C-alpha cells in the first residue's frame, strides 16, 4: 500500500495511512501467489467484509501485505472501486 500511494498508483487510496482502519487499499492477490502470503488477521477480515469492490477469496488489504522472503515481487490486482 505504501509503495502504491507514494508512487501515485491509481486505485489504492490508503486513506488511513496503513493503520488497518479504512479498507481503501483493497486488492486481489494474484491467485498463483495467494498461498504464499500469511493469512489475514481477524481485523483485516472484518474490514474486508465491508469493501465496496467485489470480495473474493484472494481479497486483501494491501497495507497488511508484506512480500514474503521467497518471493521477489507480489502481484496484486486493483478492484474497479474502493470502499
C-alpha positions as CSV (number, residue, x, y, z in Angstrom):
1,X,0.0,0.0,0.0
2,X,2.7,2.4,1.0
3,X,4.7,1.9,-2.3
4,X,1.5,2.4,-4.3
5,X,0.5,5.6,-2.5
6,X,4.0,7.1,-2.7
7,X,4.1,6.4,-6.4
8,X,0.7,7.7,-7.3
9,X,-0.7,4.3,-8.2
10,X,-4.3,4.8,-9.3
11,X,-6.9,2.8,-7.3
12,X,-5.2,2.4,-4.0
13,X,-6.0,5.3,-1.7
14,X,-4.7,4.2,1.7
15,X,-6.7,6.9,3.4
16,X,-5.8,5.7,6.9
17,X,-2.1,5.5,6.1
18,X,-1.9,1.8,6.7
19,X,-3.4,1.7,10.2
20,X,-6.0,-1.0,9.3
21,X,-8.9,1.4,9.6
22,X,-10.4,2.2,6.2
23,X,-10.2,-0.6,3.6
24,X,-9.4,1.9,0.8
25,X,-6.4,-0.3,-0.2
26,X,-8.3,-3.4,-1.1
27,X,-6.5,-5.6,-3.7
28,X,-6.7,-9.1,-5.1
29,X,-3.5,-11.1,-4.6
30,X,-2.6,-12.9,-7.8
31,X,-4.2,-16.4,-7.5
32,X,-0.8,-18.1,-8.1
33,X,0.7,-16.2,-5.2
34,X,-2.2,-16.1,-2.7
35,X,-1.0,-19.1,-0.7
36,X,2.5,-17.5,-0.4
37,X,1.3,-14.7,1.9
38,X,0.2,-15.1,5.5
39,X,-3.5,-15.4,6.2
40,X,-5.4,-12.2,7.1
41,X,-6.0,-11.2,10.7
42,X,-9.5,-11.1,12.2
43,X,-9.3,-7.3,12.0
44,X,-8.5,-7.4,8.3
45,X,-11.3,-9.9,7.6
46,X,-13.7,-7.6,9.4
47,X,-12.7,-4.6,7.2
48,X,-12.8,-6.8,4.1
49,X,-16.4,-7.6,4.8
50,X,-17.4,-4.0,4.1
51,X,-15.4,-3.3,0.9
52,X,-17.4,-1.9,-2.0
53,X,-15.5,-3.8,-4.6
54,X,-16.3,-7.5,-5.1
55,X,-14.9,-9.6,-2.3
56,X,-13.0,-12.6,-3.5
57,X,-11.1,-15.4,-1.7
58,X,-7.9,-13.7,-2.6
59,X,-9.0,-10.2,-1.4
60,X,-6.6,-8.5,0.9
61,X,-5.9,-5.0,2.3
62,X,-2.6,-4.1,0.7
63,X,-1.5,-2.2,3.9
64,X,-1.3,-5.6,5.6
65,X,0.7,-7.4,2.9
66,X,4.4,-7.9,3.2
67,X,6.3,-9.6,0.4
68,X,7.5,-12.9,1.9
69,X,11.2,-13.7,1.6
70,X,11.0,-16.4,-1.1
71,X,9.2,-14.0,-3.5
72,X,11.0,-11.2,-5.4
73,X,7.6,-9.5,-6.1
74,X,4.0,-9.8,-5.2
75,X,1.4,-9.3,-8.0
76,X,-1.9,-7.7,-7.0
77,X,-4.9,-6.5,-9.0
78,X,-7.0,-3.5,-8.0
79,X,-10.8,-3.7,-7.9
80,X,-12.8,-1.3,-10.0
81,X,-13.9,0.6,-6.9
82,X,-12.8,1.0,-3.3
83,X,-14.6,1.4,0.0
